[in-house]
Amino acid sequence: MAFTLGRRLVLSLLLVLVVLVLSFSLLFLAVWTTSSAVVVVAVAAPRVRITVVYYTALNPAKWRDLVGMQLWTLVECGLAAAADSVEVVFSSLSDDAAGWQQLAEAAEFAEQLLGGVAALRVATHPGNHYEYPGIKRAFDLAAEGELLGESEEAQRRHLVLYHHGKGMFSTKGDQTKGGALLTVTPVVVEGWRGIVQRFANDSAMNKAGYITSPAGFHWYNFWWARASYLRLLEPPQVHDEDRFYYERWLGGLYNPTTGQVQNAGATDALSLCAGNRGRVLNYACPNTKIRWRC
């Protein structure tokens, strides 16, 4: 009898020991799993902030078709919903009652297209100063980060897309149905996911556009740039006598001490025109049949 009781006691102690071992094992597994999850969160890629700037002066004869097509493209490719902010800027040809009425109609039109999809802000400017209102808006948005005390790294992760109403006043055919607009848009706008990824993977890249100039701007003036780069440029000026100033502007680094602007060069630019995967330059006119979609 004593032997039987002793055997039962030993078996009971062994059972208790097994239960304790299993309990500690499960507890360790839970702690390890939780710790691993914390590590995964800690090393997750920092969030990219996207701002879209669209600018156009309004041609009374065709603005609805062109604006409608370009803004709806933002919706269809998913960029309107993905962007932290979509900034639409309109200007009229005249500062009179007709001009103001046109601006009001355009603002309402943009709200109808994007209001339920994007974080939308619309600005209107009477009178024609070429692309000054749009470029100024892009610059001011980039400069806001520094004023708000954002870190340099946060400003580098803030990407700005600038594009405009290409063909609004063209006399070379209907560019709302073909030509430069339909050549550039699929690459620079609709291909936004791949472009954002390229910025994330290439820390030396500050700007990307369809065709890169040796001076560091992008022909057609459809481009992406880091906010940290844009704030180093000259505060945009009104140049009614030189509309190409607003295209060259992206390639001019500004020295606030001397007030001088120097050529930024193109070593930090990505040329997308021929589907180039490296940060290389292409000064030749590309084959317009080539499309790069990501």
C-alpha positions in Angstrom: 0.0 0.0 0.0 2.8 2.4 0.9 4.5 1.7 -2.4 1.3 2.4 -4.3 0.8 5.7 -2.5 4.4 6.7 -3.2 4.1 5.8 -6.8 1.0 7.9 -7.2 2.7 10.8 -5.4 5.6 10.6 -7.9 3.3 10.5 -10.9 1.3 13.5 -9.5 4.5 15.5 -9.1 5.6 14.6 -12.6 2.2 15.7 -14.0 2.4 19.0 -12.2 5.9 19.5 -13.5 4.8 18.8 -17.1 1.9 21.3 -16.7 4.3 23.9 -15.4 6.8 23.4 -18.3 4.0 23.6 -20.8 2.7 26.8 -19.2 6.1 28.5 -19.2 6.6 27.4 -22.8 3.3 29.0 -24.0 4.1 32.1 -22.0 7.6 32.4 -23.6 6.0 31.8 -27.1 3.5 34.6 -26.5 6.1 37.0 -25.3 8.4 36.1 -28.3 5.6 36.5 -30.7 4.6 39.9 -29.3 8.2 41.1 -29.2 8.6 40.0 -32.9 5.5 41.9 -33.8 6.9 45.0 -32.1 10.2 44.7 -34.0 8.3 44.4 -37.3 6.4 47.6 -36.6 9.6 49.4 -35.5 11.4 48.7 -38.8 8.4 49.4 -41.1 9.1 51.8 -43.9 8.4 55.5 -43.1 5.2 56.8 -44.7 5.5 58.8 -47.9 3.4 62.0 -48.2 2.1 62.9 -51.6 0.8 66.3 -52.8 -0.7 66.7 -56.3 -0.7 70.2 -57.8 -2.7 70.7 -61.0 -2.7 74.1 -62.7 -4.3 75.6 -65.8 -5.4 78.8 -67.2 -8.9 78.6 -68.6 -9.6 78.7 -72.3 -13.4 79.5 -72.6 -13.7 77.3 -75.6 -12.3 74.0 -74.3 -11.5 74.1 -70.6 -14.2 71.7 -69.5 -13.0 68.9 -71.8 -9.4 69.2 -70.9 -9.8 69.8 -67.1 -12.3 67.0 -66.9 -10.0 64.5 -68.6 -7.0 65.4 -66.5 -8.7 65.5 -63.2 -10.6 62.3 -63.9 -7.3 60.6 -64.8 -6.2 61.2 -61.1 -9.3 59.4 -60.0 -9.0 56.5 -62.4 -5.3 55.7 -61.6 -5.9 55.9 -57.9 -3.7 58.9 -57.2 -6.5 61.2 -56.1 -7.4 58.9 -53.3 -3.8 58.1 -52.4 -2.6 61.7 -52.2 -2.6 63.5 -48.9 -3.7 66.6 -50.7 -4.9 67.5 -54.3 -4.3 71.2 -55.0 -6.2 72.5 -58.1 -5.3 76.0 -59.2 -7.1 77.9 -61.9 -6.5 81.3 -63.6 -8.6 83.2 -66.0 -7.5 85.3 -69.0 -9.1 88.4 -67.7 -9.8 90.1 -64.4 -13.4 91.1 -65.1 -16.9 89.7 -64.4 -16.6 87.1 -67.1 -13.3 85.9 -65.8 -14.5 85.6 -62.2 -17.6 83.7 -63.4 -15.4 81.3 -65.3 -13.3 80.7 -62.2 -16.3 80.0 -60.1 -17.6 77.5 -62.6 -14.2 75.7 -62.8 -13.9 75.5 -59.0 -17.4 73.9 -58.8 -16.5 71.6 -61.7 -13.4 70.4 -59.8 -15.4 69.9 -56.6 -17.8 67.7 -58.5 -15.1 65.5 -59.9 -12.8 65.2 -56.9 -14.6 66.4 -53.9 -15.8 62.9 -52.8 -12.5 61.2 -53.6 -9.6 63.5 -52.7 -8.5 65.9 -49.9 -9.2 68.7 -52.3 -8.3 72.4 -52.2 -9.1 74.8 -55.1 -7.5 78.2 -55.6 -8.5 80.7 -58.2 -6.5 83.7 -59.7 -7.9 86.2 -62.0 -5.7 87.3 -64.9 -3.1 85.4 -66.9 0.5 85.0 -65.6 1.2 81.8 -67.4 2.2 79.0 -64.9 3.1 81.3 -62.1 0.1 80.5 -59.8 0.6 76.8 -60.1 4.4 76.9 -59.6 4.0 79.3 -56.7 1.6 76.9 -55.0 4.0 74.0 -55.4 6.8 76.0 -53.9 4.7 77.3 -51.0 3.5 73.8 -50.1 7.1 72.5 -50.1 8.2 75.4 -47.9 5.4 74.8 -45.4 7.3 71.8 -44.0 10.2 73.9 -42.8 8.0 76.6 -41.4 6.1 73.9 -39.4 9.3 72.5 -38.0 9.3 69.2 -40.0 12.5 67.2 -40.0 14.7 67.1 -43.1 13.8 63.4 -43.5 10.1 64.2 -43.4 10.5 66.8 -46.1 12.5 64.3 -48.2 9.5 61.9 -47.9 7.1 64.6 -49.1 6.7 64.2 -52.8 5.1 66.8 -55.0 3.6 66.1 -58.4 3.2 69.2 -60.6 1.3 69.0 -63.9 -0.8 71.5 -65.9 -3.4 72.0 -68.7 -1.1 70.9 -71.5 -2.8 71.9 -74.8 -5.3 74.3 -73.4 -4.2 77.0 -75.8 -2.5 74.9 -78.5 -2.9 75.9 -82.1 -1.3 72.6 -83.3 -4.4 70.5 -83.2 -6.6 69.1 -80.5 -4.2 67.9 -77.8 -7.0 66.8 -75.5 -7.3 63.7 -77.8 -3.6 63.1 -78.7 -0.2 64.7 -78.9 1.9 65.7 -76.0 -0.7 65.4 -73.3 -1.5 61.7 -74.0 2.2 61.0 -74.4 3.2 62.4 -71.0 0.3 61.6 -68.8 0.5 57.8 -68.8 4.1 58.0 -67.9 4.3 60.8 -65.3 0.8 60.7 -63.8 -0.7 57.2 -64.3 2.7 55.6 -63.5 2.8 57.2 -60.1 3.2 54.0 -58.0 6.4 53.0 -59.7 7.7 56.6 -59.5 7.0 56.8 -55.7 8.8 53.5 -55.3 11.8 54.8 -57.2 12.1 57.8 -54.9 12.0 55.4 -51.9 14.7 53.2 -53.4 17.0 56.0 -54.6 18.0 58.5 -51.9 20.1 60.5 -54.5 17.0 61.2 -56.7 15.3 64.5 -56.1 13.1 64.9 -59.2 11.6 62.9 -62.0 9.9 63.8 -65.2 9.3 62.8 -68.8 12.4 64.2 -70.5 15.2 65.6 -68.3 17.1 68.7 -69.5 20.9 68.9 -68.8 20.0 72.0 -66.8 17.9 69.9 -64.4 14.4 70.8 -65.3 11.9 68.6 -67.2 10.5 69.4 -70.6 6.7 69.5 -70.8 6.7 70.6 -67.1 5.1 67.5 -65.8 7.3 66.4 -62.8 7.7 64.9 -59.4 10.1 66.4 -56.8 11.0 66.1 -53.1 9.7 69.0 -51.0 13.2 69.2 -49.5 14.5 70.0 -53.0 11.8 72.4 -54.0 12.4 74.7 -51.0 16.0 75.2 -52.2 14.8 76.8 -55.5 14.2 80.4 -56.2 10.9 81.7 -54.8 8.9 81.9 -58.1 8.7 85.3 -59.8 6.1 86.8 -62.2 7.6 86.7 -65.7 4.9 87.6 -68.1 7.5 88.3 -70.8 9.0 84.8 -70.6 6.6 81.9 -70.1 9.4 79.4 -70.4 10.8 80.7 -67.1 8.3 78.4 -65.3 9.7 75.3 -67.0 13.3 76.3 -66.3 12.5 77.1 -62.7 12.8 73.5 -61.5 16.5 73.5 -62.4 17.6 76.7 -60.6 19.1 76.5 -57.1 18.7 79.7 -55.1 21.3 81.4 -52.9 19.4 83.6 -50.5 22.6 85.4 -49.4 23.6 86.6 -52.9 20.2 86.4 -54.6 21.8 84.4 -57.4 20.3 81.3 -59.1 22.7 78.6 -60.3 22.1 75.6 -62.6 21.1 72.6 -60.5 22.2 70.1 -63.1 20.6 66.7 -63.8 22.6 64.2 -61.8 19.7 63.9 -59.3 17.0 63.6 -61.9 15.2 60.6 -63.4 14.2 60.7 -67.0 11.1 58.5 -67.7 10.6 59.1 -71.4 11.9 55.8 -72.7 11.2 53.6 -69.7 14.7 54.2 -68.3 15.0 52.2 -65.1 18.3 53.9 -64.1 18.7 57.5 -63.1 20.1 58.4 -66.6 19.5 61.2 -68.9 17.9 61.2 -72.3 18.2 64.4 -74.2 16.7 63.1 -77.5 13.0 63.2 -78.3 11.6 59.8 -77.3 9.5 57.5 -79.5 6.0 58.6 -78.6 4.8 55.0 -78.9 6.7 54.0 -75.8 4.7 53.8 -72.6 6.0 53.1 -69.1 3.3 51.9 -66.8 4.1 50.5 -63.4 
